[in-house]
Amino acid sequence: MKAIKGILADFRRDFEASMTALEEEYGLVIDMKSISYSENDFDFKVKAISAGNREDADQIEFAKYCGLFGYQPHDFKRLVYFRGEEYLLYGFKPRSPKNNVIILDPRNGKKYVTNENNLNTRQK
């Protein structure tokens, strides 16, 4: 058997692909959260949100935590600047002491995590 650490990335990808049918059937967005592992086993948390699609689920999560960071629910996908480039404010990681804001690059759809202090609402 492969070492547990060696299969986790493939397992995550396969798990997420296998959840697609359940998401459609039940109208949920299902996410595999962090994985804990040892030499011979692993476990992970699964979160299901009742939402029409992934962006709706992300907006629900945004609204849940935005007040902790001084934002309002309507700030979802608000234009912000990071290192002089335009990004969209997309979410928060409230349990992370350092990199606690999720931004979305509108050019490629990739999400990045950074510190709130690295963002500007106006271009410099």
C-alpha positions in Angstrom: 0.0 0.0 0.0 1.1 3.5 -0.8 2.1 5.8 2.1 -0.9 7.8 3.2 0.8 11.2 2.5 1.5 10.1 -1.1 -2.2 9.5 -2.0 -3.9 12.5 -0.4 -3.8 14.8 -3.4 -5.2 12.1 -5.7 -7.8 11.1 -3.0 -9.0 14.7 -2.7 -9.4 15.1 -6.4 -11.3 11.8 -6.7 -13.5 12.6 -3.7 -14.5 16.0 -5.1 -15.2 14.4 -8.5 -17.4 11.7 -6.9 -19.4 14.3 -5.0 -20.7 16.0 -8.1 -23.7 13.6 -8.5 -24.7 14.1 -4.8 -24.4 17.9 -5.1 -26.7 17.9 -8.1 -29.2 15.4 -6.5 -29.5 17.3 -3.2 -28.8 20.9 -4.2 -25.7 21.1 -2.1 -22.1 22.3 -2.5 -19.9 19.7 -0.8 -16.3 20.6 0.2 -13.6 18.4 1.7 -11.9 20.6 4.3 -8.5 20.0 5.9 -7.0 16.5 6.1 -5.2 15.2 9.2 -3.0 12.1 8.7 -0.5 9.8 10.3 1.5 6.9 8.9 -1.4 4.5 8.5 -4.6 6.5 8.4 -6.2 9.9 7.7 -9.4 11.8 8.4 -11.0 14.9 7.1 -13.9 17.2 7.6 -16.7 17.5 5.0 -18.8 20.6 4.8 -22.1 20.7 2.8 -23.8 24.0 2.1 -27.3 24.3 0.8 -26.7 26.6 -2.2 -27.4 26.5 -6.0 -23.8 26.5 -7.0 -20.3 27.1 -5.7 -20.3 30.8 -6.1 -23.6 31.0 -4.1 -22.0 28.9 -1.4 -18.9 31.1 -1.3 -21.2 34.2 -1.0 -23.0 32.6 2.0 -19.7 31.9 3.7 -18.5 35.5 2.9 -21.6 37.0 4.5 -21.1 34.8 7.6 -17.6 36.2 8.3 -17.4 39.6 6.6 -18.4 41.5 9.8 -15.4 40.2 11.6 -13.2 42.0 9.1 -15.2 45.2 8.8 -17.0 44.4 5.6 -20.6 44.0 4.6 -22.2 41.2 2.6 -22.5 43.4 -0.4 -18.7 43.7 -0.5 -18.5 40.1 -2.0 -16.5 40.4 -5.2 -15.6 44.0 -4.4 -12.6 45.3 -6.4 -9.4 45.5 -4.3 -5.8 45.9 -5.2 -3.0 43.6 -4.3 0.6 44.5 -5.4 -0.9 47.0 -7.8 -3.1 44.4 -9.6 -6.9 44.2 -9.5 -8.5 41.3 -7.6 -11.9 40.6 -6.2 -12.6 40.3 -2.4 -13.9 36.7 -2.2 -13.8 35.3 1.3 -12.2 35.0 4.7 -10.3 32.5 6.8 -11.3 33.7 10.3 -9.2 31.1 12.2 -6.0 32.1 10.4 -4.0 34.7 12.3 -1.8 35.7 9.3 -3.3 35.1 5.9 -7.0 35.6 6.5 -8.4 37.0 3.3 -9.3 35.2 0.1 -9.0 37.1 -3.1 -10.0 36.1 -6.7 -8.0 36.9 -9.7 -10.5 37.9 -12.4 -8.1 37.2 -15.2 -7.8 33.5 -14.5 -10.3 32.6 -11.8 -7.7 31.5 -9.3 -8.1 32.2 -5.6 -5.3 33.4 -3.4 -5.0 33.9 0.4 -3.2 36.9 1.7 -3.2 39.2 4.8 -5.9 41.8 5.0 -3.2 44.5 5.5 -1.8 43.7 1.9 -5.0 44.9 0.2 -5.9 48.4 -0.9 -9.4 49.6 -2.0 -7.7 52.2 -4.3 -4.9 51.7 -6.7 -1.6 53.4 -5.6 
